[in-house]
Amino acid sequence: MAALATAATRIPAASAVGSLRAVYHLTPPSGWLSDPQRPVYAGGEYHLYYLHSDQNNAPGWWQHATTTDTVSFTDRGAAIPLVQSDFPVWTGSGVLDPHNTAGFGKNAMVVLATQPTGGDRYEQEQYLYYSTDNGYTFTAYGPPVIDNPDHSDWFRDPKIHWDAARSEWVAVIGRQQAMWFYTSPDLIHWTHTSVFTYSSPNIGGFECPDLFEMTADDGTSHWVLGASTQGDYSGLPDTYAYWTGRWDGTSWTCDQPDPKWLDWGWDWYAAVTWPNAAAPDTSRYALAWMNNWQYAARTVPTDVSDAYNGQMSIVRELRLARQPEGWYTLLSQPDAALRDRATRTLTLNNVTTGGSVVLPYAGASYDLELDITWSTATNVGFSVGRSADGTRHTNIGVYAGSVYVDRRPSDQAGYSFGSHGQSNAPIDPAARSVHLRVLVDRQSVEVFVNAGHTVLSHQVYFQPGDTGISLYADGGDATFSGITVREIG
């Protein structure tokens, strides 16, 4: 949870304009949504929590939502409430305690969460809550279980897991350009063991850190350390940076010094990952807050149309794959359950063009998949959210060794992303083909490239009539094939 802005914006009541609420992304019933909290599987469903308040970026509470399929979420109300206006609950994580190590009962759900101490939001400590009803209600334990070691304003977002090989709990906590590790026998008494630092290039402080073990596609086991960062200090993403390496029970060692990125867009922050209950060793889920602290706290179109601000990304599945160079990379794809939500599937004719072609389709919430091949073209791609007159659109394409998303033509009067209007991700400059899968909802696009090595996630300020799709190629012909649209209702 990044530091709160100096003032919160009151969310207005919904107006009579057409709804812009996302169709298949998690949104709050009303008010402000931000950081997700890692879901916990209990009672046959995943329990997701997220930061929620009545005003944009105001002190708030943990809102509870459940899902059985990672696509449809049911709101369950407040789970950990706002204690008082100056003592909000910030980001943390929950676990089930099957061995009753904490003494709250077998399979109690135990949460560690950051809270600002004594009314001073700049002195952050870690507090414990527990639940004995599968995470529907929580009881506060009392004093902080991990004290702030230096009274810093950046000591936040504990992520905890059970280290079965050593029969102990592990916590990783985000700090400025560092992550601190702790171990515990019982979730209450914690010992600081080591520090991981990363400062060059500057990617800011670490928020919502993550530490987990996965089995790769070649059968080998690896640890992954990740966190959300402010990579734009150095021309890198403001999203989830991660390293593969080794956790020895005390300290972390990287395979490579520099991180990889789970997303290259502007809006995939405060991400959480968690085991797929059906294949916990080889498959992991992930989702994130589709926003960016560079512009998060201001009024957005859904404040006015639907009286809420913020949505989560779709749930994606992560798998760890060995690359030809010998390194291991997380691959991302939309969870397969999303296809089950399709209400209609259309296959459109192949198109070859050296200019621009408008497709015979219009929609506001869909899953678009296609292949693009070219020989001499210098810029190939397509526009989604196209207005009837073609003046408004968001472009997704390949140019000069980059996959890009340019949402600037979708800006509205009073709603602009400014210098964050376009994002770019590297692609092989010699490539003459690309497979793209794009999830379009009423205020967002998520672009998955090829096998999922690269993803770009964005908010977009679509207007209700921005529903068309067009294809384009500059400098030569390009062929667009396998064009499939799955409408999601």
Backbone torsions as a table, in degrees:
resi	resn	phi	psi	omega
1	MET	NA	114.2	177.9
2	ALA	-70.3	159.9	-178.8
3	ALA	-56.9	141.2	-178.9
4	LEU	-66.5	148.8	173.9
5	ALA	-66.5	166.0	-176.6
6	THR	-71.3	-20.8	179.0
7	ALA	-146.5	146.4	178.6
8	ALA	-99.3	150.9	179.6
9	THR	-101.8	125.2	177.9
10	ARG	-67.0	130.9	179.3
11	ILE	-82.2	124.1	-177.9
12	PRO	-73.8	162.9	173.5
13	ALA	-66.0	150.3	-179.0
14	ALA	-60.9	143.1	-178.9
15	SER	-98.7	-174.5	-178.2
16	ALA	-85.8	-1.6	178.5
17	VAL	-67.5	162.8	-177.6
18	GLY	-60.9	147.5	-178.4
19	SER	-66.6	140.1	173.9
20	LEU	-114.0	10.2	-176.1
21	ARG	-61.8	136.2	178.5
22	ALA	-57.7	142.5	-177.2
23	VAL	-85.9	-44.5	-174.5
24	TYR	-125.7	20.5	171.5
25	HIS	-112.7	147.5	178.1
26	LEU	-68.7	126.4	174.6
27	THR	-129.8	158.7	179.2
28	PRO	-76.8	156.0	175.8
29	PRO	-55.7	-38.7	175.1
30	SER	-164.7	168.9	175.6
31	GLY	78.6	-157.6	-169.9
32	TRP	-97.7	135.1	173.4
33	LEU	-120.1	135.4	170.3
34	SER	-140.8	-132.6	-164.8
35	ASP	-44.2	126.6	168.1
36	PRO	-76.0	153.4	174.3
37	GLN	-110.5	136.2	-173.4
38	ARG	-49.2	124.9	179.7
39	PRO	-63.4	149.8	177.2
40	VAL	-119.7	133.3	180.0
41	TYR	-89.1	116.5	-179.0
42	ALA	-153.5	139.5	177.9
43	GLY	62.5	29.1	177.1
44	GLY	80.8	12.0	178.5
45	GLU	-146.7	158.1	174.9
46	TYR	-87.7	131.6	179.2
47	HIS	-105.0	109.3	177.7
48	LEU	-102.4	139.3	174.4
49	TYR	-122.2	153.8	177.0
50	TYR	-150.9	157.5	179.1
51	LEU	-73.2	133.7	-171.3
52	HIS	-144.6	141.6	175.0
53	SER	-155.4	170.7	-177.8
54	ASP	-81.7	-21.5	-178.9
55	GLN	-120.9	154.2	178.2
56	ASN	-59.3	120.0	174.1
57	ASN	62.0	33.0	177.8
58	ALA	-98.2	162.2	174.6
59	PRO	-55.1	141.1	-174.9
60	GLY	-152.3	-151.5	-168.7
61	TRP	-139.5	176.1	173.7
62	TRP	-90.0	114.2	172.8
63	GLN	-87.0	147.4	-172.6
64	HIS	-114.2	133.2	173.7
65	ALA	-140.1	146.5	-179.2
66	THR	-123.4	154.8	176.7
67	THR	-149.4	147.9	173.6
68	THR	-107.5	-13.7	-174.8
69	ASP	-126.7	3.9	-179.1
70	THR	68.4	6.9	179.4
71	VAL	-117.8	-52.4	-179.3
72	SER	-95.1	125.3	-179.3
73	PHE	-113.8	142.2	176.7
74	THR	-110.7	124.6	179.2
75	ASP	-71.1	132.2	-179.2
76	ARG	-116.1	8.6	178.1
77	GLY	84.1	-170.4	-178.3
78	ALA	-74.4	134.7	179.1
79	ALA	-106.6	-47.5	174.2
80	ILE	-118.1	109.2	-169.1
81	PRO	-79.6	165.7	169.9
82	LEU	-67.0	121.3	-177.6
83	VAL	-71.5	-50.3	174.2
84	GLN	-158.4	168.2	-169.3
85	SER	-60.0	-28.1	-178.2
86	ASP	-107.2	15.9	-178.8
87	PHE	-136.5	59.0	-176.7
88	PRO	-73.9	165.0	172.8
89	VAL	-94.5	123.7	178.8
90	TRP	-101.5	-157.7	-170.7
91	THR	-80.0	148.4	176.5
92	GLY	-164.2	-142.1	178.0
93	SER	-162.7	157.8	178.5
94	GLY	-121.8	155.5	176.4
95	VAL	-141.7	156.3	166.1
96	LEU	-85.3	145.3	-177.8
97	ASP	-113.3	78.9	-172.6
98	PRO	-67.0	-22.5	-178.7
99	HIS	-98.2	5.7	179.9
100	ASN	54.6	42.4	-179.5
101	THR	-66.9	-30.5	-177.4
102	ALA	-86.8	-13.5	178.4
103	GLY	86.0	12.9	179.5
104	PHE	-96.8	1.2	180.0
105	GLY	117.1	150.6	178.5
106	LYS	-60.8	131.4	-180.0
107	ASN	64.6	19.9	168.4
108	ALA	-60.1	145.6	174.3
109	MET	-91.5	122.7	-176.7
110	VAL	-116.1	131.6	-177.3
111	VAL	-118.7	135.1	163.3
112	LEU	-108.8	128.9	-178.1
113	ALA	-139.2	146.0	176.7
114	THR	-75.5	136.7	170.3
115	GLN	-138.6	144.3	177.1
116	PRO	-74.4	128.3	-171.1
117	THR	-78.9	134.7	170.3
118	GLY	57.0	30.2	178.1
119	GLY	85.2	-6.6	179.2
120	ASP	-98.2	105.0	-175.3
121	ARG	-67.6	-8.7	-179.9
122	TYR	-93.9	-0.1	173.4
123	GLU	-117.8	103.9	-168.7
124	GLN	-106.5	135.3	177.6
125	GLU	-135.0	168.9	-172.8
126	GLN	-108.0	123.3	-177.2
127	TYR	-111.2	157.5	-176.7
128	LEU	-113.9	138.5	171.3
129	TYR	-130.1	151.8	177.7
130	TYR	-139.0	153.3	-178.9
131	SER	-132.7	139.3	175.8
132	THR	-114.9	14.5	178.3
133	ASP	-127.6	41.9	177.8
134	ASN	62.7	33.2	170.9
135	GLY	85.8	16.1	178.3
136	TYR	-86.4	-35.8	175.3
137	THR	-134.8	151.5	-176.3
138	PHE	-129.9	151.2	175.3
139	THR	-115.0	133.4	177.7
140	ALA	-74.4	135.5	-178.5
141	TYR	-77.5	-39.1	-179.4
142	GLY	139.8	-123.8	-176.6
143	PRO	-69.6	163.7	178.5
144	PRO	-60.2	143.0	179.2
145	VAL	-94.4	-17.2	171.7
146	ILE	-131.8	110.6	-178.7
147	ASP	-75.9	153.1	174.5
148	ASN	-72.0	118.4	-171.9
149	PRO	-71.6	-26.8	-175.5
150	ASP	-136.8	19.9	177.6
151	HIS	57.6	35.4	-177.0
152	SER	-81.0	160.5	174.6
153	ASP	-91.6	11.9	179.0
154	TRP	-139.4	84.4	-179.8
155	PHE	-153.1	84.0	-160.5
156	ARG	-148.5	166.5	166.3
157	ASP	65.0	56.1	-178.4
158	PRO	-64.1	134.2	174.3
159	LYS	-116.3	121.9	-172.6
160	ILE	-117.9	147.1	174.0
161	HIS	-152.9	162.0	178.8
162	TRP	-90.3	124.1	176.1
163	ASP	-92.8	94.7	-174.0
164	ALA	-64.9	-31.1	-178.3
165	ALA	-66.4	-24.6	-175.9
166	ARG	-121.6	2.5	177.2
167	SER	52.8	54.1	177.0
168	GLU	-155.0	162.5	176.1
169	TRP	-89.3	147.2	177.9
170	VAL	-125.4	138.0	174.4
171	ALA	-126.0	139.1	171.4
172	VAL	-120.4	133.5	-174.5
173	ILE	-123.7	136.3	-178.6
174	GLY	-79.8	139.1	177.2
175	ARG	-138.1	175.5	175.4
176	GLN	-66.1	112.4	177.0
177	GLN	57.0	29.1	179.4
178	ALA	-159.9	158.8	169.1
179	MET	-128.9	134.5	-178.4
180	TRP	-106.0	141.8	-178.8
181	PHE	-112.6	140.7	178.3
182	TYR	-133.6	153.5	172.9
183	THR	-129.2	157.0	-176.6
184	SER	-155.0	145.4	173.6
185	PRO	-84.2	-16.9	-167.2
186	ASP	-144.8	9.6	179.8
187	LEU	73.0	-2.0	-178.6
188	ILE	-112.6	-42.3	-178.0
189	HIS	-106.1	117.3	-171.8
190	TRP	-119.1	144.3	178.1
191	THR	-121.4	126.8	177.3
192	HIS	-73.8	128.7	-174.8
193	THR	-113.0	-35.0	-174.6
194	SER	-168.4	175.2	-179.0
195	VAL	-135.5	136.1	169.1
196	PHE	-109.1	128.7	-179.2
197	THR	-120.3	150.4	175.8
198	TYR	-153.7	119.4	-174.5
199	SER	-134.8	-7.1	-177.6
200	SER	-141.5	117.3	0.7
201	PRO	-70.7	162.4	-176.9
202	ASN	-72.5	116.1	173.8
203	ILE	-119.2	23.3	172.2
204	GLY	75.7	-155.7	179.0
205	GLY	-85.4	162.5	178.8
206	PHE	-100.1	126.4	176.3
207	GLU	-122.0	151.1	176.7
208	CYS	49.7	54.9	-178.2
209	PRO	-65.3	166.3	-172.0
210	ASP	-148.7	140.0	177.1
211	LEU	-146.0	123.0	-178.4
212	PHE	-156.8	164.5	179.2
213	GLU	-113.7	139.4	178.9
214	MET	-138.3	153.0	171.9
215	THR	-96.4	126.4	-177.2
216	ALA	-80.6	176.4	-177.5
217	ASP	-68.4	-15.1	176.5
218	ASP	-96.9	8.2	176.5
219	GLY	88.3	-3.5	179.3
220	THR	-87.2	154.1	-176.5
221	SER	-104.8	139.5	-176.7
222	HIS	-144.2	151.0	173.1
223	TRP	-96.4	148.9	177.6
224	VAL	-127.3	131.7	174.6
225	LEU	-117.7	128.7	-178.1
226	GLY	-142.7	169.4	176.4
227	ALA	-170.7	158.0	171.8
228	SER	-84.9	140.3	-170.5
229	THR	-137.8	173.3	176.3
230	GLN	-109.9	68.6	-173.9
231	GLY	-68.3	-14.4	-178.5
232	ASP	-67.0	-12.7	171.0
233	TYR	-56.7	-29.6	-174.9
234	SER	-124.6	25.4	178.9
235	GLY	72.2	24.7	-178.9
236	LEU	-117.8	171.3	-175.3
237	PRO	-66.5	152.8	169.9
238	ASP	-94.3	57.4	-175.3
239	THR	-139.6	-143.8	-171.1
240	TYR	-94.3	110.2	173.9
241	ALA	-93.4	142.7	179.3
242	TYR	-145.4	154.7	176.2
243	TRP	-125.1	144.9	165.4
244	THR	-96.1	153.6	-178.2
245	GLY	174.6	-145.6	-174.6
246	ARG	-133.2	135.1	172.2
247	TRP	-112.0	120.1	-175.5
248	ASP	-102.9	13.8	-178.6
249	GLY	94.9	-13.5	-179.7
250	THR	-129.7	-42.5	-174.2
251	SER	-142.9	168.7	-175.0
252	TRP	-112.0	138.8	174.8
253	THR	-128.6	127.9	-177.4
254	CYS	-84.5	146.5	168.6
255	ASP	-71.6	-38.3	179.1
256	GLN	-133.0	150.0	-175.9
257	PRO	-71.0	-34.2	-175.1
258	ASP	-100.7	150.0	-175.8
259	PRO	-80.2	165.4	165.1
260	LYS	-103.9	174.5	-173.9
261	TRP	-129.4	133.0	177.6
262	LEU	-81.9	-13.3	178.2
263	ASP	-156.0	141.7	-179.3
264	TRP	-111.4	5.0	176.0
265	GLY	-82.8	-172.9	179.9
266	TRP	-93.2	-12.0	-167.1
267	ASP	-131.3	66.8	172.8
268	TRP	-147.2	77.1	-169.6
269	TYR	-119.0	163.0	178.5
270	ALA	56.1	36.7	-173.1
271	ALA	-66.9	149.5	173.4
272	VAL	-127.0	148.3	172.6
273	THR	-126.3	154.0	-180.0
274	TRP	-156.6	156.1	-175.4
275	PRO	-67.6	140.1	168.9
276	ASN	-71.5	117.3	-174.7
277	ALA	-59.9	-24.7	-179.3
278	ALA	-81.3	-21.7	-179.2
279	ALA	-153.5	67.1	-168.9
280	PRO	-65.2	-22.3	-178.4
281	ASP	-82.3	-34.1	-171.7
282	THR	-111.1	-11.3	-175.0
283	SER	-134.0	137.9	-178.7
284	ARG	-139.2	146.1	177.3
285	TYR	-98.8	159.7	177.4
286	ALA	-151.3	145.4	167.3
287	LEU	-151.6	165.8	-174.7
288	ALA	-149.0	166.3	174.0
289	TRP	-77.1	123.6	-179.0
290	MET	-86.9	76.0	179.2
291	ASN	-162.4	178.3	-175.6
292	ASN	-149.1	133.1	-176.1
293	TRP	-66.2	-9.0	175.1
294	GLN	-67.9	-25.1	-177.6
295	TYR	-145.9	11.2	-169.2
296	ALA	-62.3	-40.8	-165.3
297	ALA	-84.4	1.0	-177.8
298	ARG	-86.7	171.7	177.1
299	THR	-69.4	138.7	178.3
300	VAL	-125.3	167.9	-176.6
301	PRO	-56.3	-34.9	-179.0
302	THR	-71.5	-21.2	170.8
303	ASP	-55.6	-42.8	-174.7
304	VAL	-83.1	-41.2	-174.5
305	SER	-80.0	-35.1	-171.0
306	ASP	-135.9	5.5	175.8
307	ALA	61.2	37.1	172.0
308	TYR	-146.1	160.6	179.6
309	ASN	-137.8	115.2	172.6
310	GLY	115.8	145.2	174.3
311	GLN	-148.1	160.2	172.7
312	MET	-89.5	157.9	169.4
313	SER	-68.4	169.6	168.4
314	ILE	-67.3	159.8	174.2
315	VAL	-77.8	125.9	176.2
316	ARG	-110.2	153.9	175.9
317	GLU	-97.2	134.3	177.8
318	LEU	-107.3	137.9	170.0
319	ARG	-133.6	147.0	-178.0
320	LEU	-97.9	124.6	-174.3
321	ALA	-126.2	138.5	175.2
322	ARG	-78.5	131.7	179.4
323	GLN	-95.1	160.0	-178.8
324	PRO	-55.2	-28.9	179.8
325	GLU	-75.6	-8.3	180.0
326	GLY	100.8	-8.2	178.6
327	TRP	-86.9	165.6	-179.1
328	TYR	-114.0	136.7	-173.9
329	THR	-132.0	141.3	173.4
330	LEU	-80.9	126.3	175.4
331	LEU	-102.4	140.9	-176.8
332	SER	-118.8	136.2	170.2
333	GLN	-142.8	149.5	173.7
334	PRO	-55.8	140.5	179.2
335	ASP	-57.3	139.2	-175.9
336	ALA	-58.2	-24.6	-178.9
337	ALA	-63.7	-20.4	-179.7
338	LEU	-63.5	-33.8	179.6
339	ARG	-62.4	-28.0	-179.9
340	ASP	-68.7	-16.7	179.5
341	ARG	-86.2	-5.8	-179.0
342	ALA	-64.1	128.7	177.9
343	THR	-95.8	-18.4	177.4
344	ARG	-159.4	140.4	178.0
345	THR	-121.8	128.7	-179.6
346	LEU	-121.3	136.8	172.7
347	THR	-112.5	119.7	-176.3
348	LEU	-98.5	156.5	-179.1
349	ASN	-64.4	149.8	174.0
350	ASN	-62.5	150.4	-178.6
351	VAL	-132.6	131.7	169.2
352	THR	-117.8	127.3	-176.8
353	THR	-150.5	150.3	170.1
354	GLY	-112.7	17.9	-179.9
355	GLY	-141.7	-119.3	-177.4
356	SER	-137.4	138.1	179.6
357	VAL	-134.6	129.5	175.8
358	VAL	-88.5	127.9	179.8
359	LEU	-77.7	151.1	178.7
360	PRO	-81.3	58.9	-179.9
361	TYR	-152.4	146.3	172.5
362	ALA	-144.0	137.8	179.5
363	GLY	-170.4	164.0	-177.2
364	ALA	-114.6	-15.4	-178.6
365	SER	-145.7	104.9	-173.5
366	TYR	-158.2	170.2	178.7
367	ASP	-120.0	111.6	-175.1
368	LEU	-108.3	131.3	-179.6
369	GLU	-133.4	137.2	-179.5
370	LEU	-164.1	164.6	174.0
371	ASP	-115.6	143.0	176.3
372	ILE	-124.1	130.6	173.7
373	THR	-127.7	148.4	-178.7
374	TRP	-156.6	165.4	178.3
375	SER	-119.6	-59.7	-177.0
376	THR	-108.2	-10.8	-177.8
377	ALA	-58.9	143.6	-178.6
378	THR	-100.7	-18.9	-178.5
379	ASN	-147.6	116.4	-178.2
380	VAL	-129.5	146.1	178.4
381	GLY	170.2	-161.9	-179.6
382	PHE	-149.9	159.9	179.5
383	SER	-113.1	133.3	173.0
384	VAL	-114.6	165.7	-177.9
385	GLY	61.5	37.2	-177.3
386	ARG	-80.6	128.7	175.2
387	SER	-74.6	164.1	-175.8
388	ALA	-59.8	-34.0	-179.0
389	ASP	-92.0	1.1	176.0
390	GLY	79.1	2.5	-176.7
391	THR	-80.6	-24.5	-179.7
392	ARG	-114.5	136.5	-179.1
393	HIS	-177.1	163.4	171.2
394	THR	-120.5	127.8	-173.9
395	ASN	-98.7	137.4	178.8
396	ILE	-130.9	120.5	-175.6
397	GLY	-166.5	-168.8	-178.7
398	VAL	-125.5	129.5	-179.0
399	TYR	-154.7	128.0	171.2
400	ALA	51.8	48.8	176.5
401	GLY	75.8	19.0	179.2
402	SER	-136.9	144.5	161.9
403	VAL	-91.8	135.6	-175.4
404	TYR	-132.7	155.5	166.7
405	VAL	-126.5	120.6	179.8
406	ASP	-116.7	104.0	-177.3
407	ARG	-97.2	1.6	-175.6
408	ARG	-58.9	-38.0	178.5
409	PRO	-68.0	-6.6	176.1
410	SER	-96.5	-2.0	178.3
411	ASP	-58.1	150.3	176.4
412	GLN	-115.5	164.1	174.4
413	ALA	-60.2	120.4	-178.6
414	GLY	87.8	-7.3	179.2
415	TYR	-132.2	101.6	-179.8
416	SER	-141.0	143.9	175.9
417	PHE	-89.0	-1.5	174.5
418	GLY	57.7	-127.2	-176.9
419	SER	-69.5	-8.6	178.4
420	HIS	-100.5	26.2	-176.5
421	GLY	-75.0	-23.0	-178.8
422	GLN	-132.7	144.0	172.2
423	SER	-125.7	155.1	-178.7
424	ASN	-135.8	144.6	176.3
425	ALA	-132.2	142.0	-176.6
426	PRO	-69.1	144.5	173.2
427	ILE	-140.6	156.7	179.3
428	ASP	-55.2	117.0	-177.7
429	PRO	-63.9	-17.5	177.9
430	ALA	-87.0	-5.8	-177.3
431	ALA	-63.8	139.7	174.7
432	ARG	-125.1	20.3	174.3
433	SER	-156.3	154.5	178.0
434	VAL	-155.2	143.0	172.5
435	HIS	-106.2	127.9	-178.5
436	LEU	-125.3	137.9	171.4
437	ARG	-125.9	124.1	-172.8
438	VAL	-125.6	124.6	176.3
439	LEU	-98.6	116.0	-178.6
440	VAL	-110.5	127.0	172.5
441	ASP	-127.3	-177.6	-168.5
442	ARG	-64.7	-21.2	179.6
443	GLN	-139.2	27.0	-176.9
444	SER	-159.8	158.4	168.3
445	VAL	-136.4	142.3	174.2
446	GLU	-131.2	122.3	-171.5
447	VAL	-112.4	120.7	177.9
448	PHE	-108.3	125.6	-171.7
449	VAL	-107.3	128.8	177.3
450	ASN	51.2	-124.9	-176.2
451	ALA	-83.6	5.4	179.4
452	GLY	99.5	16.8	173.5
453	HIS	-64.5	-29.6	-173.5
454	THR	-131.1	136.2	175.3
455	VAL	-137.2	144.1	175.3
456	LEU	-130.9	119.3	-176.1
457	SER	-117.0	135.8	-173.8
458	HIS	-146.0	141.3	155.3
459	GLN	-69.9	153.2	172.0
460	VAL	-143.5	142.8	180.0
461	TYR	-92.3	68.1	175.9
462	PHE	-71.0	142.2	168.6
463	GLN	-91.3	161.2	-176.4
464	PRO	-53.3	-30.8	-178.4
465	GLY	-90.2	4.4	-178.0
466	ASP	-86.0	85.4	-170.0
467	THR	-130.5	-1.8	-175.6
468	GLY	-87.1	167.9	176.0
469	ILE	-133.7	135.6	173.4
470	SER	-135.6	156.4	179.7
471	LEU	-112.4	151.6	179.1
472	TYR	-150.4	154.3	174.0
473	ALA	-148.8	136.7	178.3
474	ASP	-119.3	141.4	174.8
475	GLY	80.2	12.5	-179.1
476	GLY	151.2	173.9	-178.1
477	ASP	-79.7	152.6	169.8
478	ALA	-136.3	146.8	177.5
479	THR	-110.2	128.8	179.5
480	PHE	-108.5	116.4	-173.4
481	SER	-131.5	166.8	-179.5
482	GLY	59.0	33.0	-175.2
483	ILE	-72.6	111.3	-177.4
484	THR	-126.9	129.6	177.6
485	VAL	-117.6	122.6	174.3
486	ARG	-109.2	109.9	178.3
487	GLU	-73.2	138.9	-179.2
488	ILE	-119.1	122.9	-175.9
489	GLY	-113.2	NA	NA
